[in-house]
Amino acid sequence: MMHWFGFSSNFSLIISQSIASALFYFGVLLPNASLAQDIRIWNLSTPDWNRISPLDLTSGAFTAYAIVGEPLFHLTNSNGRLAPWLVEAFEPNADGRIWRLTLRDGVEWSDGEELNTDDVDFTFGLLLNSDTYRSPNAVNLRSQVASVSVQDERTFTVTLRKPNMRFPHDLLAARREGTFLILPRHVWEGNISTFAATPLGSGFLKPLLGSGPYVADSITATEVVLVRNQDWWGAKTGFRDVPEPERVVIRYIETDQEAIDALKADELDFGPEVDFETFTGIREANPNVIAWSATDPVPWLGQCPRQLDFNTISPPWDDAALRRAVAHFVDQTRIVDDAFGGQNQPSQTLFPALPGLQPYVDVIVASGFAMPETANPAQGDAEMVAAGYAKGVDGIYEKAGEDLSLTIHVADTPAVDASAAGVVAQSLTEAGIATEVEVVPADELWAWILPPGKFEAAYSWLGCGSVVDPYASLRRYHPNAAVDIGVRSPGYNNMARWNTPAAQRFGQIVDEMSKTAPGEPEVIDLTREAYELLAQEAPLVPLVQEPIIVPFNTSRWKGWPTADNPYAMPPLSWGQFQSIVHNLTASN
């Protein structure tokens, strides 16, 4: 698994590592502040337009594709369910191995050509018939899809290699991990190598053709201008009205600080993700700037809660009693207060605090398997004694003359994670476990420390995945992904290397869950059974949620997604530009 905070450099048009990382940094910076009908978007760096290809795009190039293109599905913030967009209907067979999907009637590319299953067949063909495209989602698609067949101009069937009741959620919806975008066959077929060498200017507009309500008007080395398509198919068919903003302008600037300054000066319509202190400064300079909530706490809680993951085969942390003791010694409220200034929320479970997951969190809490918000040192001490440890005169637990110590690895970005890991370490040391934090570059952590298991514990987000139901996060701890230290964990899964008899039972429950559609009552019961095993053996300790603050400027536009109007995930990193732009109206 790769997790991005807007510093990504490689994107794919069809299956991107994350549409999010590109759109993360959009806001708008225009020299003429009088352009009231523009949405003003920015990108951190100038894209290398001459490297254009459908599956190897820089962030700047992909920004434009994410706006001119449209997803097959959106995920709604209110309940995490699929909201069909280009697709009108979808249905699996009994076991979820064959999916039949139907495109909406009347969908067109912006040049007036029909968008139909010929384009779908072409797009899938590019991915399935070549290993050139190596983005994680492209690889995942090849591993899951056996074939695609076309029934008529609107209906097609996807046959999977094995049943998956969550296939559209996993790979076809606009979400943080990436968005599947259909390519226009009549534009791209035979022209990929030509587009890769196309110079800037009007000649470059053709490969930017999409089906969305905005079309490319001009491209330079410093900005892209997209204009509203009054002949957009969605308005003609009654699917949606044409959006109110007349233009979208993406301008390239050098630093985050320049974007923050522009937001303060009322020159952006939405800005980059910021921490609470930065947001407070923006809001003081520009009272028209809002976030998810109008009152503190202001963050939206994202998909990747933070947790402490153990290497469960690294002595002495192969003892579940020690891991349970850590869970009792951790004080989540202290982390929220000391590291996040109160602008976060303790994690009851490994799941994000998204509405669609609340029923599953509720049953875990009701069953007594949830993580408490405050420490329970007496229970932690009892676990330590049961494991044969006693405190020495220095207050540190020891056994056979050796002090118990723990090293927590954490990435240097975002900086708040290192601060939070420090709070965890302080609490554990005070409880009797000599704990230190090793801050390392994010690339090093994700490439050379976590995958080969060269750690005792890590402050990270290794359970990230669930949005709609618990399966995506639970399957990350399936014992079929457990490997020895020194062997890279497959797909970033089960880097805890949890493979005890309890883990084997856990895997059986997760396998059963995979056969059940999201939202079915059986999933709640299976979640409770699986989570009981996680609580018993504690391969991970839930800590806090992922606070995301996205500044929106209401000077020109209102209708942004907020806690009072939660129609979409607020970060544009979730690929929900189309959903958001259709909800905006002029402030004046």
ABEGO torsion letter per residue (X at the ends): XBBBAGABABBBAABBABAAAAAAABBBBBABAABAABBBBBBABBBBAAABBAABBBAAAAAAAAAABBBABBBBAAAGBBBBBABABBBBBAAGABBBBBBBBGBBBAAGBBBBAAAAAAAAAAAAABAABABAAAAAAAAABABBBBABAABBBBBBABBBAAAAAAAABBBAAEBBBBBBAAAABGAAAAAAABBBEAAAAAAABBABABBBABBBAABBBBBBBAABAAAAAGABBBBABABBBBBBBABAAAAAAAAAAGABABBBBBBAAAAAAAAAABAABBBABABOBABBBBABBBBBBBBAABOAAABAAAAAAAAAABBAAAAAAAAAGGBBBBBABABBBBAAAAAAAAAAAAAGABBBABBBAAAAAAAAAAAGBBBBAAGBBBBGGBBBBBBBBBBAOBAAAAAAAAAAAAAAAAAGBBBBBBBBBAAAAAAAAAAAGBBABBBBBAABGBAABAAAAAAAABAAABBBBGBBBBGGBGAAGBABAAAAAAAAAAAAAAABBBGBAAAAAAAAAAAAAAAAAGABBBBBBBBBBBBBBAAABBGBBBAABBABBABAAAGAAAAAAAABBBAX
